[in-house]
């Protein structure tokens, strides 16, 4: 079973959702605890950036995307973005956050899913 963690930015994304979208995303995040490498689809390289190390999980009525990365050992899933499908918003956010934070600070940025539930 994997531990799901959200970056501070992803926590803000989650908090900004309305009630029904928040429920859909919460269900998706819960699914990532089990076999996260089998969930979602791998992302690739785009003209504006490379997201090949990331995956996306489509949630709700295909309205939202969870962009995440799985640690090498598969025990930790770090969610970088929870965004709208429209206009590739989630992917643009992922690329900008990756440029801003990089991999060096991912562990420091991430908070476990349990802490998110406790706060909301």
Residue frames as a rotation matrix with the C-alpha (Angstrom) as fourth column:
UNK 1
0.584 0.812 0.000 0.00
0.812 -0.584 0.000 0.00
0.000 0.000 -1.000 0.00
UNK 2
-0.372 -0.715 0.592 1.37
0.717 -0.627 -0.306 3.40
0.590 0.310 0.746 -0.99
UNK 3
-0.095 0.257 -0.962 1.27
0.759 -0.606 -0.237 6.55
-0.644 -0.753 -0.137 1.12
UNK 4
0.214 0.261 0.941 -0.27
0.855 -0.515 -0.052 9.47
0.472 0.816 -0.334 -0.76
UNK 5
-0.197 -0.339 -0.920 1.25
0.709 -0.697 0.105 12.89
-0.677 -0.632 0.378 -0.14
UNK 6
0.657 0.441 0.612 0.30
0.732 -0.566 -0.379 16.26
0.179 0.697 -0.694 -1.57
UNK 7
-0.584 -0.783 0.214 2.60
0.724 -0.622 -0.300 19.19
0.367 -0.020 0.930 -2.18
UNK 8
-0.593 0.347 -0.727 1.52
0.365 -0.688 -0.627 22.47
-0.718 -0.637 0.282 -0.59
UNK 9
-0.784 0.284 -0.552 0.33
-0.596 -0.594 0.541 23.63
-0.175 0.753 0.634 -4.01
UNK 10
-0.673 0.543 -0.501 -1.75
0.051 0.711 0.702 20.47
0.738 0.447 -0.506 -4.47
UNK 11
-0.586 0.471 -0.660 -3.26
0.792 0.161 -0.588 20.98
-0.171 -0.867 -0.468 -1.01
UNK 12
-0.649 0.330 -0.685 -4.34
-0.207 -0.944 -0.258 24.45
-0.732 -0.026 0.681 -2.12
UNK 13
-0.789 0.365 -0.494 -5.78
-0.484 0.125 0.866 22.97
0.378 0.923 0.078 -5.30
UNK 14
-0.635 0.539 -0.553 -7.79
0.582 0.805 0.116 20.51
0.507 -0.249 -0.825 -3.19
UNK 15
-0.573 0.387 -0.723 -9.07
0.591 -0.416 -0.691 23.21
-0.568 -0.823 0.010 -0.84
UNK 16
-0.759 0.215 -0.615 -10.20
-0.438 -0.867 0.236 25.36
-0.482 0.448 0.753 -3.78
UNK 17
-0.878 0.443 -0.181 -12.53
0.122 0.574 0.810 22.66
0.463 0.689 -0.558 -5.14
UNK 18
-0.200 0.888 0.413 -16.28
-0.908 -0.327 0.264 22.80
0.369 -0.322 0.872 -4.59
UNK 19
0.000 0.253 0.967 -18.03
-0.837 0.530 -0.138 20.05
-0.547 -0.810 0.212 -2.63
UNK 20
0.884 0.398 0.247 -18.80
-0.217 0.815 -0.538 17.55
-0.415 0.421 0.806 -5.39
UNK 21
0.635 -0.726 -0.264 -15.42
-0.325 0.058 -0.944 17.98
0.701 0.685 -0.199 -7.09
UNK 22
-0.159 -0.694 0.702 -13.68
-0.963 -0.046 -0.264 17.60
0.216 -0.718 -0.661 -3.73
UNK 23
0.384 0.376 0.843 -15.49
-0.589 0.803 -0.090 14.29
-0.711 -0.463 0.530 -3.14
UNK 24
0.995 -0.008 -0.101 -14.52
-0.080 0.549 -0.832 13.00
0.062 0.836 0.545 -6.58
UNK 25
0.284 -0.958 0.036 -10.88
-0.539 -0.191 -0.820 13.98
0.793 0.214 -0.571 -6.11
UNK 26
-0.044 -0.265 0.963 -10.83
-0.980 0.199 0.010 12.49
-0.195 -0.944 -0.268 -2.59
UNK 27
0.778 0.372 0.507 -12.00
-0.270 0.926 -0.265 9.16
-0.568 0.069 0.820 -4.03
UNK 28
0.849 -0.505 -0.155 -9.28
-0.071 0.181 -0.981 9.35
0.524 0.844 0.118 -6.67
UNK 29
0.033 -0.863 0.504 -6.61
-0.848 -0.291 -0.442 10.10
0.528 -0.413 -0.742 -4.09
UNK 30
0.255 0.148 0.956 -7.77
-0.777 0.620 0.111 7.13
-0.576 -0.771 0.273 -2.04
UNK 31
0.988 0.143 0.061 -7.46
-0.071 0.764 -0.641 4.88
-0.139 0.629 0.765 -5.12
UNK 32
0.509 -0.857 -0.082 -3.82
-0.483 -0.205 -0.851 5.89
0.712 0.473 -0.518 -5.48
UNK 33
0.175 -0.427 0.887 -3.02
-0.949 0.169 0.268 4.12
-0.264 -0.889 -0.375 -2.22
UNK 34
0.298 0.006 0.955 -3.40
-0.024 1.000 0.001 0.77
-0.954 -0.023 0.298 -3.98
UNK 35
-0.002 -0.411 0.912 -1.25
0.846 0.485 0.220 -0.04
-0.533 0.772 0.347 -7.02
UNK 36
0.390 0.196 -0.900 -0.65
-0.047 -0.972 -0.232 3.57
-0.920 0.133 -0.370 -8.07
UNK 37
-0.641 -0.704 -0.307 1.46
-0.384 -0.053 0.922 2.43
-0.665 0.709 -0.236 -11.02
UNK 38
-0.757 0.451 0.473 -1.63
0.640 0.656 0.400 0.70
-0.130 0.605 -0.785 -12.44
UNK 39
0.284 0.864 -0.415 -3.86
0.718 -0.479 -0.506 3.74
-0.636 -0.154 -0.756 -11.95
UNK 40
0.523 -0.014 -0.852 -4.05
-0.264 -0.953 -0.146 6.64
-0.810 0.301 -0.502 -14.33
UNK 41
0.852 -0.257 0.456 -1.98
0.521 0.329 -0.787 7.04
0.052 0.909 0.414 -17.45
UNK 42
-0.059 -0.948 -0.312 1.64
0.819 -0.225 0.528 8.05
-0.570 -0.224 0.790 -17.98
UNK 43
0.850 0.217 -0.481 2.33
-0.026 -0.893 -0.449 11.56
-0.527 0.394 -0.753 -19.22
UNK 44
0.441 -0.689 0.576 4.91
0.897 0.362 -0.254 12.39
-0.033 0.628 0.777 -21.83
UNK 45
-0.558 -0.707 -0.434 7.03
0.593 -0.706 0.387 15.18
-0.580 -0.042 0.814 -23.14
UNK 46
0.620 0.758 0.204 5.36
0.730 -0.462 -0.504 18.31
-0.288 0.461 -0.839 -24.43
UNK 47
0.299 -0.497 0.815 6.69
0.598 -0.568 -0.565 21.35
0.744 0.656 0.127 -26.25
UNK 48
0.445 -0.043 0.894 6.64
-0.441 -0.880 0.177 23.33
0.779 -0.473 -0.411 -23.00
UNK 49
-0.092 -0.524 0.847 8.13
-0.995 0.082 -0.057 20.68
-0.039 -0.848 -0.529 -20.72
UNK 50
-0.441 -0.199 -0.875 8.82
-0.343 0.939 -0.041 17.06
0.829 0.282 -0.483 -19.92
UNK 51
0.020 0.536 0.844 6.35
-0.999 0.041 -0.003 15.21
-0.036 -0.844 0.536 -17.70
UNK 52
0.040 -0.020 -0.999 7.47
-0.500 0.865 -0.038 11.67
0.865 0.501 0.025 -18.54
UNK 53
-0.869 -0.403 -0.288 8.04
0.041 0.521 -0.852 10.83
0.493 -0.752 -0.436 -14.85
UNK 54
-0.722 0.660 0.205 4.43
-0.552 -0.372 -0.747 11.75
-0.417 -0.653 0.633 -14.02
UNK 55
-0.778 0.616 0.124 1.06
0.604 0.679 0.418 10.09
0.174 0.400 -0.900 -14.36
UNK 56
-0.739 0.632 0.233 -2.46
-0.638 -0.768 0.056 11.50
0.214 -0.108 0.971 -14.53
UNK 57
-0.776 0.629 -0.048 -5.62
0.605 0.721 -0.339 10.19
-0.179 -0.292 -0.940 -12.97
UNK 58
-0.698 0.640 0.322 -8.90
-0.209 -0.612 0.763 11.42
0.685 0.465 0.561 -14.42
UNK 59
-0.845 0.418 -0.334 -11.61
0.487 0.343 -0.803 11.91
-0.221 -0.841 -0.494 -11.79
UNK 60
-0.357 0.823 -0.443 -15.24
-0.219 -0.534 -0.817 12.88
-0.908 -0.195 0.370 -11.61
UNK 61
0.673 0.640 0.372 -17.02
0.300 0.224 -0.927 13.32
-0.677 0.735 -0.041 -14.88
UNK 62
0.213 -0.749 0.628 -13.63
0.977 0.143 -0.161 13.65
0.031 0.647 0.762 -16.59
UNK 63
0.873 0.225 0.434 -13.51
0.245 -0.970 0.011 17.26
0.423 0.097 -0.901 -15.36
UNK 64
0.718 -0.610 0.336 -10.42
-0.679 -0.506 0.531 17.08
-0.154 -0.610 -0.778 -13.15
UNK 65
0.533 -0.672 -0.514 -6.94
0.054 0.634 -0.771 15.64
0.844 0.384 0.374 -13.34
UNK 66
0.864 -0.459 0.207 -4.64
-0.244 -0.022 0.970 14.52
-0.440 -0.888 -0.131 -10.56
UNK 67
0.598 -0.760 -0.254 -1.02
-0.264 0.113 -0.958 14.76
0.757 0.640 -0.133 -11.70
UNK 68
0.824 -0.247 0.510 1.25
-0.465 0.218 0.858 12.62
-0.323 -0.944 0.064 -9.56
UNK 69
0.102 -0.866 -0.490 4.60
-0.710 0.282 -0.645 10.93
0.697 0.414 -0.586 -9.35
UNK 70
0.977 0.182 -0.109 5.44
-0.075 0.777 0.625 7.60
0.198 -0.603 0.773 -7.77
UNK 71
0.327 -0.899 0.290 8.68
-0.857 -0.153 0.493 7.20
-0.399 -0.410 -0.820 -5.81
UNK 72
-0.271 -0.571 -0.774 11.09
-0.870 0.490 -0.057 4.64
0.412 0.659 -0.630 -7.22
UNK 73
-0.985 -0.158 0.067 10.19
-0.171 0.865 -0.471 2.04
0.017 -0.476 -0.879 -4.63
UNK 74
-0.516 0.850 -0.110 6.44
0.103 0.189 0.976 2.53
0.850 0.492 -0.185 -5.19
UNK 75
-0.377 0.349 -0.858 5.62
0.907 0.325 -0.267 3.22
0.185 -0.879 -0.439 -1.55
UNK 76
-0.301 0.244 -0.922 4.98
0.379 -0.856 -0.351 6.97
-0.875 -0.455 0.165 -1.83
UNK 77
-0.020 0.381 0.924 2.79
0.969 -0.222 0.112 8.84
0.248 0.898 -0.364 -4.31
UNK 78
-0.558 -0.174 -0.811 3.36
0.448 -0.886 -0.119 12.58
-0.698 -0.430 0.572 -4.47
UNK 79
0.333 0.770 0.544 0.53
0.937 -0.206 -0.282 14.62
-0.105 0.604 -0.790 -5.94
UNK 80
-0.735 -0.674 -0.079 1.76
0.638 -0.726 0.257 17.76
-0.231 0.138 0.963 -7.66
UNK 81
-0.887 0.441 -0.136 -1.45
-0.459 -0.814 0.355 19.12
0.046 0.378 0.925 -9.19
UNK 82
-0.400 0.887 0.231 -5.19
0.753 0.462 -0.469 18.79
-0.522 -0.014 -0.853 -8.89
UNK 83
-0.743 0.004 -0.670 -6.57
-0.250 -0.929 0.272 20.78
-0.621 0.369 0.691 -11.80
UNK 84
0.367 0.917 -0.158 -9.29
-0.371 -0.011 -0.928 21.25
-0.853 0.399 0.336 -14.34
UNK 85
0.106 -0.230 0.967 -9.22
0.708 0.701 0.088 19.41
-0.698 0.676 0.237 -17.60
UNK 86
0.893 0.415 0.174 -9.95
0.408 -0.584 -0.701 22.52
-0.190 0.697 -0.691 -19.65
UNK 87
0.856 -0.512 0.076 -7.10
-0.349 -0.679 -0.646 23.97
0.382 0.526 -0.760 -21.71
UNK 88
0.330 -0.765 -0.553 -4.51
0.457 0.642 -0.615 21.56
0.826 -0.049 0.562 -20.28
UNK 89
0.564 -0.048 0.825 -4.54
-0.546 -0.771 0.328 23.59
0.620 -0.635 -0.461 -17.04
UNK 90
0.944 -0.162 0.288 -3.36
-0.153 0.559 0.815 20.67
-0.293 -0.813 0.503 -14.91
UNK 91
0.575 -0.759 0.305 -0.37
0.818 0.532 -0.217 19.96
0.003 0.374 0.927 -17.15
UNK 92
0.280 -0.439 0.854 0.66
0.185 -0.848 -0.497 23.61
0.942 0.297 -0.156 -17.41
UNK 93
0.732 0.031 0.681 0.53
-0.624 -0.372 0.687 23.84
0.275 -0.928 -0.253 -13.60
UNK 94
0.895 -0.415 0.162 2.59
0.293 0.823 0.486 20.66
-0.335 -0.388 0.859 -13.27
UNK 95
0.356 -0.801 0.481 5.29
0.805 0.002 -0.593 22.00
0.474 0.598 0.646 -15.56
UNK 96
0.295 -0.238 0.925 5.45
-0.221 -0.959 -0.177 25.37
0.930 -0.152 -0.335 -13.83
UNK 97
0.843 0.041 0.536 5.58
-0.538 0.071 0.840 23.76
-0.004 -0.997 0.082 -10.37
UNK 98
0.779 -0.613 0.130 8.27
0.611 0.789 0.059 21.34
-0.139 0.033 0.990 -11.49
UNK 99
0.198 -0.709 0.677 10.36
0.511 -0.515 -0.689 24.24
0.837 0.482 0.260 -12.79
UNK 100
0.425 0.055 0.904 9.79
-0.521 -0.802 0.293 26.15
0.741 -0.595 -0.312 -9.56
UNK 101
0.682 -0.020 0.731 10.41
-0.702 0.263 0.662 23.37
-0.206 -0.965 0.165 -7.05
UNK 102
-0.113 -0.725 -0.679 12.29
-0.784 0.484 -0.387 20.61
0.610 0.489 -0.623 -8.86
UNK 103
0.421 0.257 -0.870 12.85
0.082 0.945 0.318 17.20
0.903 -0.205 0.377 -7.31
UNK 104
-0.570 -0.815 -0.110 15.19
0.166 0.017 -0.986 18.33
0.805 -0.580 0.125 -4.54
UNK 105
-0.870 0.216 0.443 12.40
-0.488 -0.501 -0.715 19.65
0.067 -0.838 0.542 -2.33
UNK 106
-0.259 0.848 -0.462 9.61
-0.349 0.364 0.864 17.20
0.901 0.384 0.201 -3.05
UNK 107
-0.240 0.146 -0.960 9.77
0.726 0.683 -0.078 15.45
0.644 -0.716 -0.270 0.32
UNK 108
-0.878 -0.126 -0.461 9.80
0.423 -0.653 -0.628 18.79
-0.222 -0.747 0.627 2.11
UNK 109
-0.798 0.595 -0.092 6.83
-0.564 -0.686 0.460 20.02
0.211 0.419 0.883 0.06
UNK 110
-0.311 0.702 -0.640 4.70
-0.134 0.634 0.761 16.94
0.941 0.323 -0.103 0.60
UNK 111
-0.594 0.280 0.754 2.29
-0.790 -0.025 -0.613 16.28
-0.153 -0.960 0.236 3.41
UNK 112
-0.977 0.184 0.111 0.55
0.195 0.976 0.097 12.99
-0.091 0.117 -0.989 3.94
UNK 113
-0.505 0.859 0.082 -3.04
0.014 -0.087 0.996 12.54
0.863 0.505 0.032 2.87
UNK 114
-0.024 0.491 -0.871 -4.03
0.912 0.367 0.182 11.77
0.409 -0.790 -0.456 6.45
UNK 115
-0.629 -0.263 -0.731 -2.96
0.606 -0.755 -0.250 15.26
-0.487 -0.600 0.635 7.50
UNK 116
-0.931 0.347 0.112 -5.04
-0.149 -0.642 0.752 16.78
0.333 0.684 0.650 4.72
UNK 117
-0.153 0.929 -0.336 -8.19
0.394 0.370 0.842 14.98
0.906 -0.003 -0.423 5.88
UNK 118
-0.158 0.045 -0.986 -7.57
0.987 0.021 -0.157 16.06
0.014 -0.999 -0.048 9.48
UNK 119
-0.873 -0.276 -0.403 -7.39
0.307 -0.952 -0.012 19.75
-0.380 -0.134 0.915 8.50
UNK 120
-0.845 0.534 -0.022 -10.50
-0.317 -0.467 0.825 19.90
0.431 0.704 0.564 6.33
